[in-house]
């Protein structure tokens, strides 16, 4: 449970950073709106992204994995379409935002210790 809350916090910080740095991505509301956006973004990534990656497998192989960036941008755009608290102005802001979210999440995963099972 603690690991889930840490991941939610990391996602929330990453989305907030993307909204601050990328023009075209805007967050409406305060802390709880950002947490809601992070939770929905996590659900979209957990439920829809694997299916989309599987369906786009030929493109992933052809582009040596770079098509994953497009899939990540689409997941951010889908989250923006599902929630009023997140506004994504188009594909390019979504692409830059998804890259930034991935970088921030990666940096947090390096800094924060991984919870051991067992």
DSSP file (Angstrom, degrees, kcal/mol; ACC not computed):
  #  RESIDUE AA STRUCTURE BP1 BP2  ACC     N-H-->O    O-->H-N    N-H-->O    O-->H-N    TCO  KAPPA ALPHA  PHI   PSI    X-CA   Y-CA   Z-CA
    1    1 A X     >        0   0    0      0, 0.0     4,-2.0     0, 0.0     5,-0.2   0.000 360.0 360.0 360.0 -39.5    0.0    0.0    0.0
    2    2 A X  H  >  +     0   0    0      1,-0.2     4,-2.2     2,-0.2     5,-0.2   0.892 360.0  53.3 -64.9 -38.6    2.8    2.3    0.8
    3    3 A X  H  > S+     0   0    0      1,-0.2     4,-2.4     2,-0.2    -1,-0.2   0.881 107.3  52.0 -62.8 -39.2    4.4    1.6   -2.6
    4    4 A X  H  > S+     0   0    0      2,-0.2     4,-2.2     1,-0.2    -1,-0.2   0.906 110.1  48.2 -63.9 -42.4    1.2    2.5   -4.3
    5    5 A X  H  X S+     0   0    0     -4,-2.0     4,-2.4     2,-0.2    -2,-0.2   0.875 110.9  50.9 -66.8 -37.0    1.0    5.9   -2.4
    6    6 A X  H  X S+     0   0    0     -4,-2.2     4,-2.6     2,-0.2    -2,-0.2   0.922 110.7  48.7 -65.8 -43.0    4.6    6.6   -3.3
    7    7 A X  H  X S+     0   0    0     -4,-2.4     4,-2.6     2,-0.2    -2,-0.2   0.892 110.9  50.9 -63.1 -39.2    3.9    5.9   -7.0
    8    8 A X  H  X S+     0   0    0     -4,-2.2     4,-2.4     2,-0.2    -2,-0.2   0.916 111.1  48.2 -63.7 -43.3    0.9    8.1   -6.9
    9    9 A X  H  X S+     0   0    0     -4,-2.4     4,-2.6     2,-0.2    -2,-0.2   0.918 111.9  49.0 -62.5 -44.4    2.9   10.9   -5.3
   10   10 A X  H  X S+     0   0    0     -4,-2.6     4,-2.5     1,-0.2    -2,-0.2   0.915 112.0  48.9 -62.5 -43.5    5.7   10.5   -7.9
   11   11 A X  H  X S+     0   0    0     -4,-2.6     4,-2.6     2,-0.2     5,-0.2   0.910 110.8  50.9 -61.5 -42.1    3.1   10.6  -10.7
   12   12 A X  H  X S+     0   0    0     -4,-2.4     4,-2.3     1,-0.2    -2,-0.2   0.918 111.8  46.2 -63.5 -44.0    1.5   13.7   -9.3
   13   13 A X  H  X S+     0   0    0     -4,-2.6     4,-2.7     2,-0.2    -1,-0.2   0.913 112.7  51.0 -64.4 -41.7    4.8   15.5   -9.0
   14   14 A X  H  X S+     0   0    0     -4,-2.5     4,-2.2     2,-0.2    -2,-0.2   0.908 111.9  45.9 -64.4 -42.2    5.7   14.5  -12.6
   15   15 A X  H  X S+     0   0    0     -4,-2.6     4,-2.3     2,-0.2    -1,-0.2   0.903 112.9  51.0 -66.3 -40.5    2.4   15.7  -14.0
   16   16 A X  H  X S+     0   0    0     -4,-2.3     4,-1.8    -5,-0.2    -2,-0.2   0.919 110.1  49.2 -63.0 -43.5    2.7   18.9  -12.1
   17   17 A X  H  X S+     0   0    0     -4,-2.7     4,-2.1     1,-0.2     5,-0.2   0.912 110.9  50.3 -62.3 -42.7    6.2   19.5  -13.4
   18   18 A X  H  X S+     0   0    0     -4,-2.2     4,-2.5     1,-0.2    -1,-0.2   0.899 109.7  50.7 -62.6 -40.1    5.1   18.8  -17.0
   19   19 A X  H  < S+     0   0    0     -4,-2.3    -1,-0.2     1,-0.2    -2,-0.2   0.839 112.4  47.6 -67.3 -31.6    2.2   21.3  -16.6
   20   20 A X  H  < S+     0   0    0     -4,-1.8    -2,-0.2    -5,-0.2    -1,-0.2   0.844 122.2  32.3 -75.9 -33.5    4.6   23.9  -15.3
   21   21 A X  H  < S+     0   0    0     -4,-2.1     2,-0.6    -5,-0.1    -2,-0.2   0.705 105.9  69.9-101.1 -22.3    7.3   23.5  -18.0
   22   22 A X  S >< S-     0   0    0     -4,-2.5     3,-1.5    -5,-0.2     2,-0.3  -0.873  73.7-136.3-106.3 120.6    5.3   22.5  -21.1
   23   23 A X  T 3  S+     0   0    0     -2,-0.6     3,-0.1     1,-0.2    -3,-0.1  -0.550  91.9  38.6 -68.9 133.3    3.2   25.1  -22.8
   24   24 A X  T 3  S+     0   0    0     -2,-0.3    65,-2.7     1,-0.2     2,-0.5   0.285  94.6  93.3 106.1  -9.4   -0.1   23.5  -23.8
   25   25 A X  E <   +A   88   0A   0     -3,-1.5     2,-0.4    63,-0.2    -1,-0.2  -0.976  52.6 174.8-116.4 122.3   -0.5   21.4  -20.7
   26   26 A X  E     -A   87   0A   0     61,-2.5    61,-2.7    -2,-0.5     2,-0.5  -0.980  21.0-153.1-131.8 140.1   -2.5   23.0  -17.9
   27   27 A X  E     -A   86   0A   0     -2,-0.4     2,-0.5    59,-0.2    59,-0.2  -0.939  11.5-155.9-108.6 129.9   -3.8   21.7  -14.6
   28   28 A X        +     0   0    0     57,-3.0     2,-0.2    -2,-0.5    -2,-0.0  -0.885  56.6  18.4-103.7 134.9   -6.9   23.2  -13.1
   29   29 A X  S    S-     0   0    0     -2,-0.5    -2,-0.1     4,-0.1     2,-0.0  -0.458  83.0 -74.4 104.7-177.8   -7.3   23.1   -9.3
   30   30 A X  S  > S-     0   0    0     -2,-0.2     4,-1.7     4,-0.0     3,-0.4   0.093  72.9 -45.2-102.9-148.7   -5.2   22.5   -6.3
   31   31 A X  H  > S+     0   0    0      1,-0.2     4,-2.1     2,-0.2     5,-0.2   0.877 130.7  49.4 -55.6 -48.7   -3.5   19.5   -4.7
   32   32 A X  H  > S+     0   0    0      1,-0.2     4,-2.3     2,-0.2    -1,-0.2   0.815 107.9  54.9 -69.1 -29.2   -6.4   17.0   -4.9
   33   33 A X  H  > S+     0   0    0     -3,-0.4     4,-2.4     2,-0.2    -1,-0.2   0.894 108.8  48.3 -67.2 -39.1   -7.0   17.7   -8.6
   34   34 A X  H  X S+     0   0    0     -4,-1.7     4,-2.4     2,-0.2    -2,-0.2   0.896 111.2  50.1 -66.9 -40.0   -3.4   16.9   -9.3
   35   35 A X  H  X S+     0   0    0     -4,-2.1     4,-2.4     2,-0.2    -2,-0.2   0.902 110.6  50.1 -64.5 -40.7   -3.6   13.7   -7.3
   36   36 A X  H  X S+     0   0    0     -4,-2.3     4,-2.6     2,-0.2     5,-0.2   0.922 110.7  49.0 -63.0 -44.2   -6.8   12.8   -9.2
   37   37 A X  H  X S+     0   0    0     -4,-2.4     4,-2.7     1,-0.2    -2,-0.2   0.917 111.9  49.6 -60.7 -43.2   -5.1   13.4  -12.5
   38   38 A X  H  X S+     0   0    0     -4,-2.4     4,-2.3     2,-0.2    -2,-0.2   0.896 111.2  49.3 -63.5 -40.1   -2.1   11.3  -11.4
   39   39 A X  H  X S+     0   0    0     -4,-2.4     4,-2.2     2,-0.2    -2,-0.2   0.926 114.1  44.1 -66.3 -44.4   -4.4    8.5  -10.3
   40   40 A X  H  X S+     0   0    0     -4,-2.6     4,-2.8     2,-0.2     5,-0.2   0.894 112.6  52.7 -67.4 -39.1   -6.3    8.4  -13.6
   41   41 A X  H  X S+     0   0    0     -4,-2.7     4,-2.3    -5,-0.2    -2,-0.2   0.905 109.9  49.1 -61.9 -41.2   -3.1    8.7  -15.6
   42   42 A X  H  X S+     0   0    0     -4,-2.3     4,-2.0     2,-0.2    -2,-0.2   0.898 111.9  48.2 -64.3 -41.1   -1.7    5.7  -13.7
   43   43 A X  H  X S+     0   0    0     -4,-2.2     4,-2.6     2,-0.2     5,-0.4   0.911 111.3  49.8 -65.4 -42.7   -4.9    3.7  -14.4
   44   44 A X  H  X>S+     0   0    0     -4,-2.8     4,-2.0     1,-0.2     5,-1.6   0.917 113.2  47.1 -61.6 -43.0   -4.8    4.6  -18.1
   45   45 A X  H  <5S+     0   0    0     -4,-2.3     5,-0.4    -5,-0.2    -1,-0.2   0.845 115.7  45.4 -67.4 -32.8   -1.2    3.6  -18.2
   46   46 A X  H  <5S+     0   0    0     -4,-2.0    -2,-0.2    -5,-0.2    -1,-0.2   0.836 125.6  27.3 -79.7 -32.6   -1.9    0.3  -16.4
   47   47 A X  H  <5S+     0   0    0     -4,-2.6     4,-0.4    -5,-0.1    -3,-0.2   0.864 131.1  24.8 -99.9 -42.3   -5.0   -0.7  -18.3
   48   48 A X  T  X5S+     0   0    0     -4,-2.0     4,-2.3    -5,-0.4     5,-0.2   0.833 108.1  66.9 -97.9 -36.8   -4.9    0.7  -21.8
   49   49 A X  H  ><S+     0   0    0     -5,-1.6     4,-2.8     1,-0.2     5,-0.2   0.889  98.5  52.5 -57.8 -44.7   -1.2    1.3  -22.5
   50   50 A X  H  > S+     0   0    0     -5,-0.4     4,-2.2     1,-0.2    -1,-0.2   0.909 111.2  47.6 -60.4 -39.4   -0.3   -2.5  -22.6
   51   51 A X  H  > S+     0   0    0     -4,-0.4     4,-2.5     2,-0.2    -1,-0.2   0.921 113.2  47.7 -64.5 -43.8   -3.0   -3.2  -25.1
   52   52 A X  H  X S+     0   0    0     -4,-2.3     4,-1.7     1,-0.2    -2,-0.2   0.883 111.2  51.1 -65.9 -38.3   -2.0   -0.3  -27.3
   53   53 A X  H  < S+     0   0    0     -4,-2.8    -1,-0.2    -5,-0.2    -2,-0.2   0.903 110.9  49.1 -64.8 -39.9    1.7   -1.4  -27.1
   54   54 A X  H >< S+     0   0    0     -4,-2.2     3,-1.3    -5,-0.2    -2,-0.2   0.923 111.7  48.2 -64.6 -43.7    0.7   -4.9  -28.1
   55   55 A X  H 3< S+     0   0    0     -4,-2.5     3,-0.3     1,-0.3    -1,-0.2   0.795 114.3  46.9 -67.7 -27.5   -1.4   -3.6  -31.1
   56   56 A X  T 3X S+     0   0    0     -4,-1.7     4,-2.4    -5,-0.2     3,-0.5   0.186  75.8 119.1 -99.0  17.8    1.4   -1.4  -32.2
   57   57 A X  H <> S+     0   0    0     -3,-1.3     4,-2.5     1,-0.2     5,-0.2   0.863  71.5  53.9 -53.7 -42.7    4.1   -4.0  -31.9
   58   58 A X  H  > S+     0   0    0     -3,-0.3     4,-2.5     1,-0.2    -1,-0.2   0.916 111.4  45.9 -60.4 -39.7    5.0   -3.9  -35.6
   59   59 A X  H  > S+     0   0    0     -3,-0.5     4,-2.4     2,-0.2     8,-0.3   0.872 110.6  54.0 -68.6 -36.0    5.6   -0.1  -35.4
   60   60 A X  H  <>S+     0   0    0     -4,-2.4     5,-2.9    -7,-0.2     6,-0.3   0.917 112.3  43.5 -62.7 -42.8    7.6   -0.5  -32.2
   61   61 A X  H ><5S+     0   0    0     -4,-2.5     3,-1.1     3,-0.2    -2,-0.2   0.923 113.8  50.9 -67.6 -44.0    9.9   -3.0  -33.9
   62   62 A X  H 3<5S+     0   0    0     -4,-2.5    -2,-0.2     1,-0.3    -1,-0.2   0.861 117.2  38.9 -62.4 -37.4   10.2   -0.9  -37.0
   63   63 A X  T ><5S-     0   0    0     -4,-2.4     3,-1.5    -5,-0.1    -1,-0.3   0.292 111.8-117.0 -97.6   9.7   11.1    2.2  -35.1
   64   64 A X  T < 5S-     0   0    0     -3,-1.1    -3,-0.2     1,-0.3    -4,-0.1   0.839  77.0 -48.2  57.4  35.9   13.3    0.4  -32.6
   65   65 A X  T > <S+     0   0    0     -5,-2.9     3,-1.7    -6,-0.3     4,-0.3   0.301 110.3 115.8  94.0  -8.7   10.9    1.4  -29.7
   66   66 A X  T X>  +     0   0    0     -3,-1.5     3,-1.6     1,-0.3     4,-0.6   0.760  64.2  72.1 -67.0 -22.5   10.6    5.1  -30.5
   67   67 A X  H 3> S+     0   0    0     -8,-0.3     4,-2.0     1,-0.3     3,-0.4   0.709  79.6  77.4 -64.7 -17.5    6.9    4.6  -31.2
   68   68 A X  H <> S+     0   0    0     -3,-1.7     4,-2.7     1,-0.2    -1,-0.3   0.850  86.7  59.7 -58.7 -33.9    6.5    4.2  -27.4
   69   69 A X  H <> S+     0   0    0     -3,-1.6     4,-2.1    -4,-0.3    -1,-0.2   0.891 104.8  48.5 -61.1 -39.3    6.9    8.0  -27.2
   70   70 A X  H  X S+     0   0    0     -4,-0.6     4,-2.3    -3,-0.4    -2,-0.2   0.908 110.7  50.4 -66.7 -42.0    3.8    8.3  -29.4
   71   71 A X  H  X S+     0   0    0     -4,-2.0     4,-1.9     2,-0.2    -2,-0.2   0.914 110.1  50.3 -62.5 -43.0    1.9    5.8  -27.2
   72   72 A X  H  X S+     0   0    0     -4,-2.7     4,-1.8     1,-0.2    -1,-0.2   0.898 109.8  50.6 -62.3 -40.5    2.9    7.7  -24.1
   73   73 A X  H  X S+     0   0    0     -4,-2.1     4,-2.3     1,-0.2    -1,-0.2   0.900 108.7  51.9 -63.9 -40.1    1.7   11.0  -25.6
   74   74 A X  H  X S+     0   0    0     -4,-2.3     4,-2.4     1,-0.2    -1,-0.2   0.866 106.8  53.5 -64.3 -35.5   -1.6    9.4  -26.5
   75   75 A X  H  X S+     0   0    0     -4,-1.9     4,-2.1     2,-0.2    -1,-0.2   0.886 109.7  48.0 -66.4 -38.2   -2.1    8.2  -22.9
   76   76 A X  H  X S+     0   0    0     -4,-1.8     4,-2.1     2,-0.2    -2,-0.2   0.899 112.2  49.2 -67.9 -40.0   -1.6   11.7  -21.7
   77   77 A X  H  X S+     0   0    0     -4,-2.3     4,-1.9     2,-0.2    -2,-0.2   0.890 110.2  51.4 -65.5 -39.0   -4.0   13.1  -24.2
   78   78 A X  H  X S+     0   0    0     -4,-2.4     4,-1.8     2,-0.2    -2,-0.2   0.901 108.6  51.0 -64.1 -41.5   -6.6   10.4  -23.2
   79   79 A X  H  X S+     0   0    0     -4,-2.1     4,-1.6     1,-0.2     7,-0.2   0.908 109.8  50.6 -62.0 -41.3   -6.2   11.4  -19.5
   80   80 A X  H  < S+     0   0    0     -4,-2.1     6,-0.2     1,-0.2    -1,-0.2   0.845 109.6  50.8 -64.7 -33.3   -6.8   15.0  -20.5
   81   81 A X  H  < S+     0   0    0     -4,-1.9    -1,-0.2     1,-0.2    -2,-0.2   0.809 111.1  48.9 -73.0 -29.2   -9.9   14.0  -22.4
   82   82 A X  H  < S+     0   0    0     -4,-1.8     2,-0.4    -5,-0.1    -2,-0.2   0.774 112.6  48.4 -80.6 -26.9  -11.2   12.0  -19.4
   83   83 A X     <  -     0   0    0     -4,-1.6     3,-0.5     3,-0.2    -1,-0.1  -0.912  59.2-153.1-122.4 141.4  -10.7   14.8  -16.8
   84   84 A X  S    S+     0   0    0     -2,-0.4    -1,-0.1     1,-0.2   -56,-0.1   0.703  94.9  69.7 -77.1 -20.0  -11.6   18.5  -16.8
   85   85 A X  S    S+     0   0    0    -58,-0.1   -57,-3.0     1,-0.1     2,-0.5   0.680  97.5  55.6 -73.6 -17.2   -8.7   19.1  -14.4
   86   86 A X  E     -A   27   0A   0     -3,-0.5     2,-0.5    -6,-0.2   -59,-0.2  -0.970  64.5-171.7-121.4 129.3   -6.1   18.4  -17.1
   87   87 A X  E     -A   26   0A   0    -61,-2.7   -61,-2.5    -2,-0.5     2,-0.5  -0.978   2.0-173.9-121.9 122.8   -6.0   20.2  -20.4
   88   88 A X  E     -A   25   0A   0     -2,-0.5   -63,-0.2   -63,-0.2   -64,-0.1  -0.974  12.8-155.6-117.5 121.5   -3.6   19.0  -23.2
   89   89 A X        -     0   0    0    -65,-2.7     2,-0.3    -2,-0.5   -64,-0.1   0.607  60.3 -49.7 -77.0 -13.0   -3.6   21.4  -26.2
   90   90 A X  S  > S-     0   0    0    -66,-0.2     4,-1.6     1,-0.1     5,-0.1  -0.990  71.6 -56.6 167.1-170.1   -2.5   18.8  -28.8
   91   91 A X  H  > S+     0   0    0     -2,-0.3     4,-2.7     2,-0.2     5,-0.2   0.923 121.1  51.6 -67.5 -46.2   -0.1   16.1  -29.8
   92   92 A X  H  > S+     0   0    0      1,-0.2     4,-2.5     2,-0.2     5,-0.3   0.918 111.4  45.7 -64.8 -45.0    3.2   18.1  -29.5
   93   93 A X  H  > S+     0   0    0      1,-0.2     4,-2.6     2,-0.2    -1,-0.2   0.900 114.2  51.2 -61.3 -36.1    2.6   19.3  -26.0
   94   94 A X  H  X S+     0   0    0     -4,-1.6     4,-2.6     2,-0.2    -2,-0.2   0.899 109.9  49.7 -65.3 -39.5    1.5   15.8  -25.0
   95   95 A X  H  X S+     0   0    0     -4,-2.7     4,-2.0     2,-0.2    -2,-0.2   0.952 115.1  41.8 -63.9 -50.0    4.7   14.4  -26.5
   96   96 A X  H  X S+     0   0    0     -4,-2.5     4,-2.3     1,-0.2    -2,-0.2   0.887 115.7  51.4 -65.5 -38.0    7.0   16.8  -24.6
   97   97 A X  H  X S+     0   0    0     -4,-2.6     4,-2.7    -5,-0.3    -1,-0.2   0.905 109.2  49.2 -65.2 -41.3    4.9   16.4  -21.5
   98   98 A X  H  X S+     0   0    0     -4,-2.6     4,-2.2     2,-0.2    -1,-0.2   0.872 110.9  50.6 -68.0 -35.1    5.1   12.6  -21.6
   99   99 A X  H  X S+     0   0    0     -4,-2.0     4,-2.2     2,-0.2    -1,-0.2   0.930 113.1  46.1 -64.3 -44.3    8.8   12.7  -22.1
  100  100 A X  H  X S+     0   0    0     -4,-2.3     4,-2.7     2,-0.2     5,-0.2   0.898 111.3  51.3 -66.0 -40.8    9.1   15.0  -19.1
  101  101 A X  H  X S+     0   0    0     -4,-2.7     4,-2.5     1,-0.2    -1,-0.2   0.907 110.6  49.7 -62.0 -41.9    6.8   12.9  -17.0
  102  102 A X  H  X S+     0   0    0     -4,-2.2     4,-2.4     2,-0.2    -2,-0.2   0.908 111.6  48.4 -63.6 -42.0    8.9    9.8  -17.9
  103  103 A X  H  X S+     0   0    0     -4,-2.2     4,-2.6     2,-0.2    -2,-0.2   0.928 113.0  46.4 -64.9 -45.4   12.1   11.7  -16.9
  104  104 A X  H  X S+     0   0    0     -4,-2.7     4,-2.3     2,-0.2    -2,-0.2   0.917 113.5  49.5 -64.4 -42.6   10.8   12.9  -13.6
  105  105 A X  H  X S+     0   0    0     -4,-2.5     4,-2.2    -5,-0.2    -1,-0.2   0.902 111.4  49.8 -62.4 -40.8    9.4    9.5  -12.8
  106  106 A X  H  X S+     0   0    0     -4,-2.4     4,-1.7     2,-0.2    -2,-0.2   0.927 109.8  50.3 -63.2 -45.1   12.8    7.9  -13.6
  107  107 A X  H  X S+     0   0    0     -4,-2.6     4,-2.0     1,-0.2    -2,-0.2   0.904 111.3  48.6 -61.6 -41.0   14.6   10.4  -11.5
  108  108 A X  H  X S+     0   0    0     -4,-2.3     4,-3.3     1,-0.2    -1,-0.2   0.891 108.5  53.9 -64.7 -38.6   12.3    9.7   -8.5
  109  109 A X  H  < S+     0   0    0     -4,-2.2    -1,-0.2     1,-0.2    -2,-0.2   0.816 109.8  48.2 -67.6 -28.3   12.7    5.9   -9.0
  110  110 A X  H  < S+     0   0    0     -4,-1.7    -1,-0.2    -5,-0.1    -2,-0.2   0.890 117.9  40.3 -74.1 -40.1   16.5    6.3   -8.8
  111  111 A X  H  < S+     0   0    0     -4,-2.0     2,-0.2    -5,-0.2    -2,-0.2   0.909 106.2  68.4 -77.5 -43.6   16.4    8.5   -5.7
  112  112 A X  S  < S-     0   0    0     -4,-3.3     2,-0.1    -5,-0.2     0, 0.0  -0.558  89.5-114.2 -81.0 139.4   13.6    6.6   -3.8
  113  113 A X        -     0   0    0     -2,-0.2     2,-0.3     1,-0.1    -1,-0.1  -0.444  29.1-116.2 -71.7 145.5   14.4    3.1   -2.5
  114  114 A X        -     0   0    0     -2,-0.1     2,-0.4    -4,-0.1    -1,-0.1  -0.643  28.1-117.3 -81.3 135.2   12.5    0.2   -4.0
  115  115 A X        -     0   0    0     -2,-0.3     2,-0.3     1,-0.1    -1,-0.1  -0.590  28.9-134.1 -74.4 128.5   10.3   -1.7   -1.6
  116  116 A X        -     0   0    0     -2,-0.4     2,-0.3     1,-0.0    -1,-0.1  -0.657  12.7-129.6 -85.9 136.6   11.4   -5.2   -1.3
  117  117 A X              0   0    0     -2,-0.3    -1,-0.0     1,-0.2     0, 0.0  -0.599 360.0 360.0 -81.3 143.5    8.8   -8.0   -1.5
  118  118 A X              0   0    0     -2,-0.3    -1,-0.2     0, 0.0    -2,-0.0   0.436 360.0 360.0 122.8 360.0    8.9  -10.6    1.3
